[in-house]
Amino acid sequence: MGKQAEIEYLGRIGDAGASHARGKPFTDVNCGGMLTDLGALFMLLPPPPARLLDLGCGSGWTSLLFARHGYEVVGQDIAPAMIELAEASRVEAGLENVRFVVSDYESLAFADEFDCALFYDALHHAEDPAAALSSAARALKPGGVLVTIEPGTGHAAAEHSRNAVTEYGVTERDMPPREIVRLARRAGFSGARVHPSPKVLAGVQYRMPRLERFPGYLSDLIRWLGLGYLTLVGKRRREGLVVLRK
């Protein structure tokens, strides 16, 4: 069902689901993790007023945050109902430096227009991620930057993913950093750098209360070993942040 399911998704999750989508990140149980991710993105993307393409933007909450920071933003999504939500939020916020378009990110009409682009928790819904990355590459100016934050190995098999596929018919796939880099190089990106997931790093640092039973120096050592593992090994197989340059 794939793309049609994405188009119909908002109507199938009801008013409560729509309210949750429009209110992100503050309506989400993982609000802290989302804001941690966004902080990293602000540090890694070219500074405003760069022109930014927000791919698979959904209700537009990421697009609006970037616009508030001074970026010139185009938010794209395949679902007209999602874009209606995003446009309503834009009008409510009074922002003129962001616009929203309905299109398929696997076949964008843009060419050499953007300084930077973003897949935030969106590329793993692609029917053809290779086409989506090629489309993003075409949209970027020479030297432009694409950043992705996507779920990695094990995502598709997780219970919540299997439930989403069964109930809504959407596409859920593993999208680890190493696969993104492999496909991106085929799409024409010349440079790639992988960072550990910001929210996972924060979790290692701040959400390991059981370590408090150990002496301070030992719990700190265990945390640093965990951070080192994510940096050197885990980031390539699990959820990570990938910076790609055209």
C-alpha positions as CSV (number, residue, x, y, z in Angstrom):
1,M,0.0,0.0,0.0
2,G,3.0,2.3,0.8
3,K,2.6,5.8,-0.6
4,Q,-1.2,5.8,-0.6
5,A,-1.2,4.7,3.0
6,E,1.1,7.7,3.8
7,I,-1.4,10.0,2.0
8,E,-4.3,8.6,4.0
9,Y,-2.5,8.3,7.3
10,L,-3.7,11.5,9.0
11,G,-7.3,10.7,8.2
12,R,-6.9,7.3,9.8
13,I,-5.3,8.4,13.0
14,G,-8.3,10.7,13.9
15,D,-8.5,14.0,15.6
16,A,-6.4,13.0,18.6
17,G,-3.6,11.8,16.3
18,A,-3.8,15.0,14.2
19,S,-3.5,17.1,17.3
20,H,-0.5,15.1,18.4
21,A,1.2,15.5,15.0
22,R,0.6,19.3,14.9
23,G,1.8,19.8,18.5
24,K,5.2,18.0,18.1
25,P,7.7,18.0,19.7
26,F,5.8,19.0,22.8
27,T,3.0,16.5,22.5
28,D,5.4,13.6,22.1
29,V,6.6,11.4,24.9
30,N,10.1,11.7,23.4
31,C,10.0,15.5,23.4
32,G,13.4,15.7,25.1
33,G,15.0,13.4,22.5
34,M,13.5,15.3,19.6
35,L,14.8,18.6,20.9
36,T,18.2,17.0,21.5
37,D,18.2,16.0,17.8
38,L,17.2,19.5,16.7
39,G,20.0,21.1,18.7
40,A,22.5,18.9,16.9
41,L,21.0,19.8,13.5
42,F,21.3,23.5,14.3
43,M,25.0,22.9,15.0
44,L,25.7,20.9,11.9
45,L,23.6,22.5,9.1
46,P,24.9,25.7,7.3
47,P,23.8,28.7,9.3
48,P,20.7,30.8,8.4
49,P,19.6,32.3,6.1
50,A,20.6,29.2,4.2
51,R,17.8,27.7,2.0
52,L,16.6,24.4,3.6
53,L,14.5,21.6,2.2
54,D,12.7,19.6,4.9
55,L,11.9,16.3,3.3
56,G,8.9,14.3,4.6
57,C,8.0,17.1,6.9
58,G,4.6,15.8,8.0
59,S,2.8,18.4,10.1
60,G,5.7,20.8,9.5
61,W,6.9,21.2,13.1
62,T,10.5,20.9,12.1
63,S,10.1,23.3,9.2
64,L,8.6,25.9,11.5
65,L,11.4,25.6,14.1
66,F,14.0,26.1,11.3
67,A,12.1,29.1,10.0
68,R,12.0,30.7,13.4
69,H,15.8,30.4,13.5
70,G,16.0,32.3,10.2
71,Y,16.3,29.6,7.5
72,E,14.4,30.0,4.2
73,V,12.5,26.7,4.4
74,V,10.5,24.6,2.0
75,G,8.7,21.8,3.8
76,Q,7.7,18.8,1.6
77,D,5.3,15.9,2.2
78,I,3.4,13.5,0.1
79,A,0.2,13.8,2.1
80,P,-2.0,16.9,1.3
81,A,-3.7,16.6,4.7
82,M,-0.4,16.9,6.5
83,I,0.5,19.9,4.4
84,E,-2.8,21.5,5.3
85,L,-1.9,21.1,9.0
86,A,1.6,22.6,8.4
87,E,0.1,25.6,6.5
88,A,-2.3,26.2,9.3
89,S,0.5,26.2,11.8
90,R,2.5,28.6,9.6
91,V,-0.3,31.1,9.4
92,E,-0.8,30.9,13.1
93,A,2.9,31.5,13.7
94,G,2.9,34.4,11.2
95,L,6.0,33.1,9.4
96,E,6.8,34.3,5.9
97,N,10.1,32.5,5.4
98,V,8.6,29.0,5.1
99,R,6.3,27.4,2.5
100,F,4.9,23.9,2.1
101,V,4.5,21.8,-1.0
102,V,2.8,18.5,-1.7
103,S,5.1,16.2,-3.6
104,D,6.8,12.8,-3.6
105,Y,10.4,13.0,-2.3
106,E,11.4,10.2,-4.6
107,S,10.7,12.4,-7.6
108,L,11.2,16.0,-6.7
109,A,11.1,18.8,-9.3
110,F,13.8,20.9,-7.6
111,A,17.3,21.1,-9.1
112,D,20.3,22.9,-7.7
113,E,18.2,25.1,-5.4
114,F,19.0,24.4,-1.8
115,D,22.0,24.9,0.5
116,C,20.9,22.1,2.8
117,A,18.3,19.4,3.1
118,L,17.0,17.2,5.9
119,F,15.4,13.7,6.4
120,Y,14.3,13.6,10.0
121,D,12.6,10.3,10.8
122,A,11.2,10.2,7.2
123,L,13.6,8.3,4.9
124,H,12.7,5.0,6.4
125,H,9.2,5.4,5.1
126,A,10.4,5.5,1.5
127,E,9.4,2.8,-0.9
128,D,12.7,3.4,-2.8
129,P,15.2,5.1,-0.5
130,A,17.8,5.2,-3.3
131,A,15.4,7.3,-5.4
132,A,14.7,9.6,-2.5
133,L,18.4,10.2,-1.9
134,S,19.0,10.8,-5.6
135,S,16.1,13.3,-5.6
136,A,17.6,15.1,-2.6
137,A,21.0,15.3,-4.3
138,R,19.5,16.9,-7.4
139,A,17.7,19.5,-5.2
140,L,20.9,20.6,-3.6
141,K,23.4,23.1,-4.9
142,P,26.9,21.9,-5.5
143,G,28.5,21.6,-2.1
144,G,25.1,21.4,-0.4
145,V,24.6,19.3,2.7
146,L,22.0,16.6,3.4
147,V,21.6,15.5,7.0
148,T,19.6,12.4,8.0
149,I,18.5,11.1,11.4
150,E,16.8,7.7,10.9
151,P,16.1,4.6,12.9
152,G,18.6,1.8,12.4
153,T,18.9,-2.0,12.6
154,G,15.9,-3.6,14.3
155,H,13.4,-0.9,13.6
156,A,11.3,-2.8,11.1
157,A,11.0,-5.8,13.4
158,A,10.0,-3.7,16.5
159,E,6.4,-4.2,17.7
160,H,5.3,-0.6,17.1
161,S,6.6,-0.7,13.6
162,R,4.9,-4.0,12.8
163,N,1.7,-2.6,14.3
164,A,1.9,0.5,12.1
165,V,2.3,-1.7,9.0
166,T,-0.6,-3.9,9.9
167,E,-3.0,-1.1,11.0
168,Y,-2.1,1.7,8.6
169,G,-0.2,0.0,5.7
170,V,2.7,2.4,5.9
171,T,6.3,1.4,5.0
172,E,8.7,0.8,7.9
173,R,12.2,-0.3,7.2
174,D,15.6,-0.4,8.9
175,M,17.7,2.6,7.8
176,P,21.1,2.3,9.5
177,P,23.8,4.9,8.8
178,R,25.9,2.5,6.8
179,E,23.0,1.8,4.4
180,I,22.3,5.5,4.0
181,V,26.0,6.2,3.2
182,R,26.0,3.3,0.6
183,L,23.0,4.6,-1.2
184,A,24.1,8.2,-0.9
185,R,27.4,7.5,-2.7
186,R,25.5,5.9,-5.5
187,A,23.3,9.0,-5.6
188,G,26.3,11.3,-6.2
189,F,27.2,12.5,-2.7
190,S,30.9,12.9,-2.5
191,G,31.4,13.1,1.3
192,A,29.8,11.3,4.3
193,R,30.3,11.5,8.0
194,V,28.4,9.5,10.6
195,H,27.7,10.7,14.1
196,P,26.0,8.8,16.9
197,S,22.4,9.6,17.4
198,P,22.2,12.8,19.6
199,K,19.2,11.4,21.7
200,V,20.9,8.1,22.2
201,L,24.1,9.8,23.4
202,A,22.0,11.9,25.8
203,G,20.4,8.7,27.0
204,V,23.7,7.1,27.8
205,Q,24.8,10.2,29.6
206,Y,21.7,11.0,31.6
207,R,19.4,8.0,31.7
208,M,21.4,5.3,33.4
209,P,20.3,5.7,37.0
210,R,21.4,2.2,37.9
211,L,25.0,3.3,37.6
212,E,24.5,5.5,40.7
213,R,25.1,2.4,42.8
214,F,28.7,2.4,41.8
215,P,31.3,4.9,43.0
216,G,31.3,8.1,41.0
217,Y,34.5,7.4,39.1
218,L,33.3,4.0,38.1
219,S,29.9,5.1,36.8
220,D,31.6,7.9,34.9
221,L,34.0,5.3,33.3
222,I,31.1,3.1,32.3
223,R,29.3,6.0,30.7
224,W,32.4,7.1,28.8
225,L,32.9,3.5,27.5
226,G,29.3,3.5,26.3
227,L,29.8,6.8,24.6
228,G,33.0,5.5,23.0
229,Y,31.2,2.4,21.7
230,L,28.5,4.5,20.1
231,T,31.0,6.7,18.5
232,L,33.3,4.0,17.2
233,V,31.0,1.1,16.4
234,G,27.3,1.4,17.2
235,K,26.6,4.5,15.2
236,R,27.1,2.6,11.9
237,R,24.6,-0.2,12.8
238,R,22.0,1.5,14.9
239,E,20.3,4.9,14.8
240,G,22.7,7.6,13.8
241,L,23.1,11.1,12.3
242,V,24.6,11.2,8.8
243,V,26.0,14.3,7.2
244,L,26.3,14.0,3.4
245,R,27.9,16.6,1.1
246,K,27.1,16.9,-2.6
